[in-house]
Amino acid sequence: MEQKPRSEKQAKGSEELKAGSEKQEAGNELSSCSPPPGKARTGVFVCHCGSNIAGLLDCEALAEYAAALPNVVYAKDNLYTCSASGIAQIQAAIREHGLTRVVVASCSPRTHMPLFKSACAEAGLNQYLFEMANIRDQCSWVHVQERDAARQKAMDLIRMAVAKAALLEPLEDIESSLVRKAMVLGAGVAGLSAASALADMGVEVLLVERETELGGLVRRLNRIGPSNEPAAEVLAMLLREVESASHVRLFPGTDLVGVSGVVGNYEISLKSKGGEETEETVGAIIVATGAVPFIPEGLFGFDGRKVITQIDLEERLRNGSPLEVKNIVMIQCVGARGPGRSYCSRICCLTAVKNALLIKSRDPNARVHILYRDIQMYGAENEKLLRDSRGAGVKFDIFDPAFPPVVKEGSVEFYQPLTGMTIETECDLAVLSTPLVAPEGSAATANLMRLPVDGNNFFMEAHAKLRPLDFATDGIFLAGTARFPATVREAVAQGLGAASRANTMLSKDRLVFSALVSYVTDRCDGCGLCLDVCPYHAITMEEFERDGRVFKKVRTDPILCKGCGVCEATCPKRGVLVHGFTPSQIRAQVDALLEALP
């Protein structure tokens, strides 16, 4: 079909509209001739999205264009298709015009496709007969300076969506049972918070801790910044909540040695330090294995006596031991933001400032000097703590990492880049602020559950903004410093958040999954190319006998599969395909796109 330039399209205006079409608040309704019997009857809805789309694209003209596409029997532009009135118009059109396919040209399928699918289902149309064209994120937002090209691209996207929609097939959601039980791996503040919250929701919890004592790193802390609460009191409160909860079963001194199964039905194997083994089935898993302070062996003369770490200082302050020193120098970013560990641990500056204030409160005559690269005191309370420390007489000096401080006997020498001078300050005790690092065994735990870790062996969430407490693997969640260095407050909040995420699944009677997953066809000859490329380990090889001969063929697990399509792209024989993205559907989109070329 020939596509005319925007100016020509606008010149014709409403003259091309069918007589009798009605102008409504949200846009213009258009109808074309019904397709031959047996073919798709497609309805297209073009969303203005306020000014997000309509500010650049002529949505009325796009609806008019869509009305002339093959199989389209109804087209309409809406101010907000996702609004209650927009949804009602889709449902009314399905009933009144006998639509067998629906295409919405609007924003991101990631956020709005579930809404439109459920709207179709409520109107009696199978939800998998719905297709979406993203003319906002992929068009109006990225081509603001290219109005004509954006119009052409929007037409292309709509034409491709309509072509694919005609080949969509009705599917049914995949359902699975689940066990209303969760395992929390790690009993630091994040794990304790998660276990307590789940128990309050009526979920049975297995709290598994590798150490014989619960509490994690907080057991070694003195006070928690910036609130200055005693760490022992915070931990005691969390322990009381967990130990008094009837739904929590404690497994101290126990390792996780095996995980299998799928979301809702994970088979876990536990082994205690005494060799006792336990097999359990849980519906969800929360990983809260924590982190440990880096030990700066060979850095700045670290000896554990006159040169110590912040966690060593915390323990001395917690025990009430007198420091018996007057000149304390704290050096920041030791072992961080450099080769090996390039990340900022985020909590080191808060810890140093908090401890400097505590020292000054104990002995106002003590001289505390903090040498830093950058001060990371995010948040209003932390900023106030920094101001208070300066007011209390804590001295701050910046140093150049290219010329790090030198710890000597009785002094610390450092280069001050602001003045260009080398300064030597008295030092009875040097305190090194080191980062939190992933504990030994994190990589092994990740391999056991097939979870991703970054280059520093911290666990990686599914999406930093959209799914910060989820893994890509359904039913497994993440909290606390197992994810990345965090304050105690943040770890507690993440534990509560992970518990909430887990309970959104565990509170259901059954699990429902999308049918847009892979399936095996008769073309599969068992070559196995798809086995190694599947990122979700959803494909296995099976052997079967026929006519006295043994054959191989792969099998896909619809629960584990996420429909990414890597298997389909790898298979040279079309032995594995993905519902909703079959070769014929993709080819229809490509052919529709190429129609615009000369």
Beta strands, then each sheet from edge to edge (+ up, - down):
strand 1: 29-30
strand 2: 42-47
strand 3: 72-78
strand 4: 101-106
strand 5: 130-134
strand 6: 174-176
strand 7: 181-185
strand 8: 204-208
strand 9: 223-224
strand 10: 229-230
strand 11: 248-251
strand 12: 254-262
strand 13: 265-272
strand 14: 277-282
strand 15: 284-287
strand 16: 292-293
strand 17: 307-309
strand 18: 327-331
strand 19: 367-372
strand 20: 395-398
strand 21: 406-408
strand 22: 411-416
strand 23: 421-426
strand 24: 429-432
strand 25: 436-437
strand 26: 476-478
strand 27: 511-513
strand 28: 518-520
strand 29: 539-546
strand 30: 549-556
strand 31: 576-578
sheet 1: 1+ 3- 2- 4- 5-
sheet 2: 6+ 27-
sheet 3: 11+ 8+ 7+ 15+ 26+
sheet 4: 9+ 10-
sheet 5: 12+ 13- 14+
sheet 6: 16+ 25-
sheet 7: 17+ 24+ 18+ 19+ 20+
sheet 8: 21+ 22- 23+
sheet 9: 28+ 31-
sheet 10: 29+ 30-
end
